């Protein structure tokens, strides 16, 4: 009986190191943001760009797990865009939703629309808070 107790105690102590407090919920209340910046090939027509914009924007309705989406074109006066003109930001509730998006047939079909006109793409993912009352942030409702 003492051996069983010792084994259970050792397993309990080891689990504290294997699964630190809060590890399961370290992303609770956050979204996984997937940021895609696109640089089009020279000579890409306005119609082709419009087709890419519409196809990407349409993914939210076709792929489950996308809980937020916004996109736009570069308006920065800093001149550090390196030719990237479009940015799409998708929000997911977790890694599994993002991974579903990456392998979804609608995402693959979008790649066939983008591929022929894309010169380069820059993609990053990060966990972030969604707050509208951050200090220094303009309140759009005023």
C-alpha positions in Angstrom: 0.0 0.0 0.0 2.9 2.3 0.8 4.4 1.7 -2.7 1.1 2.7 -4.3 0.9 5.9 -2.3 4.5 6.7 -3.2 3.8 6.2 -6.9 0.7 8.3 -6.8 2.5 11.1 -4.9 5.4 11.0 -7.4 3.0 11.1 -10.3 1.1 14.1 -8.7 4.4 16.0 -8.2 5.6 15.3 -11.7 2.3 16.5 -13.2 2.9 19.9 -11.6 5.9 20.3 -13.8 4.4 18.7 -16.9 1.2 20.8 -16.8 1.9 24.1 -15.1 -1.0 26.0 -13.6 -2.9 27.8 -16.2 -1.3 26.0 -19.2 -4.6 24.7 -20.4 -6.2 28.1 -20.3 -3.3 30.4 -21.1 -5.2 31.5 -24.3 -8.6 31.8 -22.6 -10.3 35.0 -23.7 -7.9 35.5 -26.6 -8.1 35.0 -30.3 -5.6 33.4 -32.6 -5.0 36.0 -35.2 -3.8 34.9 -38.7 -2.3 37.9 -40.6 -1.8 37.5 -44.4 -0.1 40.3 -46.3 0.0 40.0 -50.1 2.2 41.5 -52.8 0.8 41.2 -56.3 2.8 40.6 -59.4 3.5 43.6 -61.6 0.8 43.7 -64.3 -1.9 42.2 -62.2 -5.2 43.8 -63.3 -7.7 45.5 -61.1 -10.2 42.8 -62.0 -7.8 40.0 -60.8 -7.1 41.9 -57.6 -10.9 42.3 -57.0 -11.3 38.5 -57.6 -8.7 37.8 -54.9 -10.3 40.3 -52.5 -13.7 38.8 -52.9 -12.5 35.2 -52.7 -10.5 35.8 -49.5 -13.4 37.7 -47.9 -15.7 34.9 -48.8 -13.7 32.3 -46.8 -15.4 33.4 -43.6 -18.7 32.1 -44.9 -17.2 28.9 -46.2 -14.9 27.7 -43.5 -16.1 27.0 -39.9 -14.0 28.4 -37.1 -13.3 31.8 -38.5 -14.8 34.0 -35.8 -13.5 37.4 -37.1 -12.2 38.8 -40.3 -11.1 42.2 -41.6 -9.0 43.3 -44.4 -7.8 46.4 -46.2 -5.2 48.0 -48.4 -2.0 49.7 -47.3 -2.4 53.4 -46.4 0.8 53.8 -44.4 2.8 56.9 -45.2 6.0 55.3 -43.9 7.0 53.6 -47.2 8.1 50.4 -45.5 5.5 48.1 -47.2 8.1 46.4 -49.5 5.4 46.3 -52.2 2.8 44.5 -50.0 -0.6 46.2 -50.8 -3.2 44.0 -49.1 -3.6 42.7 -45.5 -6.2 40.2 -44.3 -6.6 39.4 -40.6 -8.6 36.4 -39.5 -9.4 35.5 -36.0 -9.8 31.9 -34.7 -10.9 30.6 -31.3 -8.0 28.2 -31.3 -5.3 26.2 -33.1 -7.7 23.6 -34.2 -9.9 26.1 -36.0 -6.9 27.7 -37.7 -5.6 24.2 -38.7 -9.0 23.4 -40.2 -8.9 26.6 -42.2 -5.4 25.8 -43.5 -6.4 22.4 -44.9 -10.0 23.3 -45.9 -10.9 22.8 -49.6 -12.2 26.4 -49.8 -8.8 27.7 -48.7 -7.0 25.5 -51.2 -9.4 26.8 -53.9 -8.6 30.3 -52.9 -4.9 29.5 -53.4 -5.6 28.7 -57.0 -7.1 32.1 -57.5 -4.2 33.9 -55.7 -1.3 31.9 -56.9 -1.1 33.1 -60.5 -1.1 36.8 -59.5 0.9 36.6 -56.2 4.4 37.9 -56.2 5.0 37.3 -52.4 3.1 36.6 -49.2 3.9 37.3 -45.6 2.0 35.3 -42.9 2.2 35.5 -39.1 0.0 34.1 -36.4 -0.3 35.4 -32.9 -2.5 35.2 -29.8 -4.0 38.5 -28.9 -6.6 40.1 -26.7 -9.7 41.7 -28.3 -10.2 44.9 -26.4 -12.0 48.0 -27.4 -11.2 50.0 -24.3 -7.5 50.1 -24.6 -5.8 53.3 -23.3 -4.9 55.5 -26.2 -7.3 53.8 -28.6 -9.8 56.1 -30.3 -13.4 55.3 -29.5 -15.2 55.0 -32.8 -18.6 55.4 -31.1 -17.9 59.0 -30.1 
